[in-house]
Amino acid sequence: MSESLRLQAVKSRAARPALQIGGTKYAWSHLWVAALFLTPSLIIFGIFIYYALGFNIFLSTTSWNFLTPDFPSVGFDNYIRLFNDARFWRALGNTAVFAIGTISFSMVLGLLFALMLNEKIPARGVLRTIFFTPYVTTTAAVALLWVWIFDPRYGLLNAALALFGITGPRWLTDQNWAMTALIIMNVWKTLGYTMVIYLAGLQSIPRDLLEAAKIDGAGRWASFRYITFPLLSPTTFFILVTTLLSAFQVFDQVAIMTQGGPVGSTIVLNYYIYEQAFVNMRAGYGATISTIFFLILLSITVIQVRLSRRWVHYQ
């Protein structure tokens, strides 16, 4: 009886229509269901991502100014002009400085606070909420708050420095301090994000490893260096990629706090794109900067993924 049932099951499976893809059989019904669920996302991505990207590349070869119905073609003239544009290179350098400064401090401080809030301390839940709140607050509100904090006469920061006999600078109007002020504000806003992600990574580390290290006589620093930090490498990689992309796309802070000044010391790529496309009405040139910006971010992401194979260790 069992042999006949086995033969019937084999015949039943052989009778099912299937599609051979890469050596794996997928029932046609499964493919139709997958296509049905994927279609809305593909339509949205096609219109708002891929079409927009293709149209932006097309615009970069024109001198369109939003006013003319046609798109006068200029070939690669915009790209040639871009590579000779000193303001573009300054914006790129400022963007890199802002990103490196923000990422460095937010990741280090986020890890320190995560280690602290991973311990059993009083009001741990309240402190986590307090640190995470700035991240979910709108950037415009945070920027306006820090405009007041950085005010040279009535601001909270200079008032605090005055208690120690220090005369604070004119933060947002001094070209030597304006970028530093933007980095301080952005670190304060993104600190909660890095802290929460690191906290999740810390709680995923097996306690058995830490307890075994403690039994073997390892101290806190040795346990952190040889166990905790290596096992946090996937978390660190995730934070590095997401915060770098976010920092490179900075716009709101600059638009509200400095408008790219003083003397171009805080001009960043996104604000320069806005300036060229919507203020100077050079949509074609703004699209050129956007295209190069996209290629820069794509290259950075690819490099990060390639290098991650050397230092990211998954459990």
C-alpha positions in Angstrom: 0.0 0.0 0.0 2.7 2.5 0.9 4.5 1.8 -2.4 1.4 2.5 -4.5 0.9 5.8 -2.6 4.5 6.8 -3.2 4.0 6.2 -7.0 0.8 8.2 -7.0 2.6 11.1 -5.3 5.5 11.0 -7.8 3.0 11.0 -10.8 1.1 13.9 -9.2 4.2 16.0 -8.9 5.3 15.2 -12.4 1.9 16.3 -13.8 2.1 19.8 -12.3 3.0 22.6 -14.9 6.3 24.2 -13.8 8.8 26.6 -15.1 12.5 25.8 -15.0 14.5 28.8 -13.7 18.1 28.4 -12.7 17.6 24.8 -11.9 14.7 25.5 -9.5 11.0 24.8 -10.3 8.5 27.4 -9.6 4.8 26.7 -10.2 3.2 29.1 -12.6 0.6 30.1 -10.0 3.3 31.2 -7.7 4.8 33.4 -10.4 1.5 35.0 -11.1 1.0 35.8 -7.4 4.5 37.2 -7.2 3.9 39.4 -10.3 0.6 40.6 -8.8 2.2 41.8 -5.6 5.3 43.3 -7.3 3.4 45.2 -10.0 2.3 48.2 -7.8 5.9 48.7 -6.5 7.3 48.3 -9.9 5.0 51.0 -11.3 5.8 53.4 -8.4 9.6 52.8 -8.8 9.3 53.1 -12.6 7.6 56.4 -12.5 9.2 58.2 -9.5 12.7 56.6 -9.5 13.8 55.2 -12.9 11.8 57.6 -15.1 12.9 60.6 -13.0 16.5 59.5 -13.1 16.4 59.1 -16.9 14.7 62.4 -17.3 17.3 64.1 -15.1 20.1 62.7 -17.2 18.4 64.0 -20.3 18.0 67.4 -18.7 21.7 67.5 -17.9 22.4 67.7 -21.7 20.1 70.7 -22.2 20.0 74.4 -21.2 16.3 74.3 -20.1 15.3 77.1 -17.7 11.7 76.1 -16.8 10.2 78.8 -19.0 10.8 77.5 -22.6 8.5 74.7 -23.9 11.5 73.0 -25.7 14.7 71.6 -24.4 17.7 73.2 -26.2 20.4 70.6 -26.4 24.0 71.5 -25.4 25.5 68.1 -25.4 28.2 67.7 -22.8 28.8 71.4 -22.3 27.2 71.4 -18.8 29.6 68.7 -17.7 32.6 70.5 -19.1 31.5 73.6 -17.3 30.9 71.7 -14.1 34.4 70.4 -13.9 35.7 74.0 -14.2 33.3 75.3 -11.6 35.2 76.3 -8.5 31.9 76.7 -6.5 31.0 73.1 -7.3 34.3 71.8 -6.0 33.9 73.9 -2.9 30.4 72.5 -2.3 31.7 69.0 -2.8 34.5 69.6 -0.3 32.1 71.2 2.3 29.7 68.3 1.9 32.5 65.8 2.5 33.7 67.7 5.6 30.1 67.9 7.0 29.6 64.1 6.4 32.9 63.0 7.9 32.4 65.3 10.9 28.8 64.2 11.5 29.5 60.5 11.1 32.6 60.4 13.2 31.1 62.1 16.2 27.6 60.5 16.0 29.0 57.0 15.7 31.5 57.3 18.5 29.0 59.1 20.9 26.2 56.8 19.8 28.2 53.7 20.7 29.2 55.2 24.1 25.6 56.1 25.0 24.4 52.7 23.8 27.0 50.9 26.0 25.8 53.1 28.9 22.1 52.6 28.3 22.6 48.8 27.8 23.4 48.5 31.5 20.8 48.3 34.2 20.7 51.9 35.4 17.8 54.0 36.9 15.4 55.5 34.4 17.0 53.7 31.5 13.8 53.7 29.4 13.3 57.5 29.9 16.9 58.3 28.9 16.6 56.2 25.7 13.4 58.2 24.8 15.1 61.5 25.6 18.1 60.7 23.4 16.0 59.5 20.5 13.5 62.3 20.5 15.7 64.8 18.4 15.9 62.3 15.6 12.2 62.0 15.1 11.8 65.8 15.4 11.5 67.6 12.0 14.8 69.0 10.7 13.3 72.5 10.3 12.2 72.7 13.9 15.6 71.5 15.1 17.4 74.0 12.8 15.3 76.9 14.2 16.0 75.8 17.7 19.8 75.8 17.0 19.6 79.2 15.3 18.6 80.5 18.7 21.2 78.4 20.6 24.0 79.7 18.3 22.8 83.4 18.6 26.0 85.3 19.6 24.2 87.7 22.0 21.2 85.8 23.4 22.1 82.2 22.6 22.3 79.5 25.2 25.7 78.2 24.0 27.5 81.5 24.3 25.8 82.1 27.6 27.1 78.8 28.9 30.6 79.6 27.7 30.5 83.0 29.4 30.1 81.2 32.7 33.6 79.9 32.2 35.0 83.3 31.1 35.0 82.2 27.4 33.7 84.6 24.7 31.8 82.5 22.2 32.2 83.2 18.4 29.6 84.4 16.1 28.8 80.8 15.1 26.6 81.1 12.0 28.1 84.3 10.6 31.8 83.4 11.1 33.2 81.4 8.2 35.6 79.7 10.5 32.8 78.4 12.8 29.7 78.0 10.6 30.5 74.5 9.4 31.4 73.5 12.9 28.0 74.8 14.1 26.2 72.7 11.5 28.1 69.6 12.4 27.3 70.1 16.1 23.6 70.5 15.4 23.5 67.5 13.1 25.4 65.3 15.6 22.8 66.2 18.3 20.0 65.3 15.9 21.4 62.0 14.6 22.9 60.8 17.9 19.7 59.1 18.9 19.5 57.1 15.7 23.0 55.7 16.0 22.5 55.0 19.7 19.3 53.0 19.1 20.8 50.9 16.3 23.9 50.2 18.4 21.7 49.3 21.3 19.9 46.7 19.2 23.2 45.3 18.1 24.5 45.0 21.6 21.4 43.2 22.7 21.8 40.7 19.9 25.3 39.6 21.2 25.1 36.2 22.9 25.5 36.7 26.7 27.3 33.3 26.9 30.3 34.8 25.1 30.6 37.7 27.5 30.1 35.5 30.5 32.8 33.0 29.3 35.2 35.8 28.7 34.5 37.1 32.3 35.2 33.6 33.7 38.5 33.5 31.8 39.5 36.7 33.5 38.9 39.2 30.7 38.1 42.8 31.9 35.6 45.2 30.4 38.0 46.6 27.9 39.2 43.2 26.7 35.7 42.0 26.3 34.7 45.0 24.4 37.8 44.9 22.1 37.8 41.2 21.3 34.1 40.3 21.5 31.6 43.2 21.6 33.2 45.4 18.9 33.9 42.7 16.4 30.4 41.3 16.7 29.0 44.9 16.2 30.7 45.1 12.8 27.5 44.4 10.8 25.7 47.1 12.9 28.6 49.5 12.4 28.5 48.9 8.6 24.7 49.5 8.5 25.1 52.8 10.4 28.0 53.9 8.3 26.1 53.4 5.0 22.8 55.0 6.1 24.4 58.0 8.0 26.8 58.7 5.1 24.0 58.8 2.5 21.9 61.0 4.9 24.8 63.3 5.7 25.8 63.8 2.0 22.2 64.8 1.2 22.1 67.6 3.8 19.9 70.5 2.7 17.3 71.7 5.3 19.9 72.7 7.9 21.9 74.8 5.4 18.8 76.4 3.9 17.5 77.5 7.3 20.6 78.3 9.2 23.2 79.7 6.8 21.9 79.7 3.2 25.4 78.5 2.2 27.2 81.4 3.8 29.1 83.1 5.1 31.3 83.5 2.0 30.3 80.1 0.8 31.8 78.3 3.8 28.7 76.1 4.2 27.6 75.7 0.6 26.8 72.0 0.1 25.9 70.0 -3.1 22.2 69.8 -2.4 21.9 73.5 -1.7 24.1 74.3 -4.8 21.7 72.2 -6.9 18.8 74.2 -5.5 20.6 77.5 -6.0 21.4 76.7 -9.7 18.1 75.1 -10.7 15.5 77.1 -8.8 17.2 80.4 -8.0 19.3 81.0 -11.1 16.7 79.1 -13.3 19.4 76.8 -14.8 17.5 73.5 -14.6 19.8 71.8 -17.1 22.9 72.7 -15.1 21.2 71.8 -11.8 20.4 68.4 -13.4 24.1 68.0 -14.3 25.2 68.5 -10.7 22.5 66.0 -9.6 23.7 63.4 -12.0 27.3 63.7 -10.9 26.1 63.7 -7.2 24.2 60.5 -7.9 27.3 58.9 -9.4 29.4 60.0 -6.4 26.9 58.4 -3.9 26.7 55.3 -6.0 30.5 55.0 -6.1 30.8 55.5 -2.3 28.2 52.9 -1.6 29.8 50.3 -3.9 33.2 51.0 -2.3 31.8 50.6 1.1 30.1 47.2 0.2 33.4 46.0 -1.3 35.5 47.0 1.6 33.0 45.6 4.1 34.0 42.1 3.1 37.3 42.6 4.9 36.1 43.9 8.2 32.4 43.0 8.6 32.0 39.6 10.4 28.5 38.1 10.7 27.7 35.6 13.5 
